[in-house]
Structures are given as C-alpha cells and as structure tokens.
Amino acid sequence: MLDRHIERIASELSLDRRAVGAVSELLDGGATLPFIARYRKEATGDLDEVAIGRIRDSLNRSRLMDERRIAIIRSLA
C-alpha cells in the first residue's frame, strides 16, 4: 500500500517519486525534518523543509485513512 501512497503524493505535489520514497524511508527510520533537509539532500533531490513537511503530512493523512478504512471494514464484518 505504501507504494500507492508514494505514487499519489508524488503526483499531487509534482515531485519525483524516488525523492518522495526516500523521504518516506528516512521519516520511518526516525529522521527529523530538519535533518533530512540539511543532511540528506542527495537522497531527496535537494527538497527543502517545506516540501519535506508536505510529504510528511500527506503520508500521515494517508496512513490515518488506511487505519480508519480498516476499522470501518472490521466493524462492518
């Protein structure tokens, strides 16, 4: 499911899919937004803190929607 989210976010924000995937992996690994923006420019294609923040927010919304969708399906079953 994560690949689907990465594709959608990259399309919505007009960003490179690899950069969005790299930001996702770094965030999942515990890296902070300022750390990613300053020290992982090679992985993110020089994305700034604003773009990384938008990716983070979109990923969080997508994950919350997935959790909600699963809860609704379970309640219906």
Buried (B, 14 or more C-beta within 10 A) or exposed (E): EBEEBBEEBBEEBEBEEEBBBBBBBBBEEEBEBEEBBEEBEEBBBEBEEEBBBBBBEBBEEBEEEBEEEEEEEEEEE
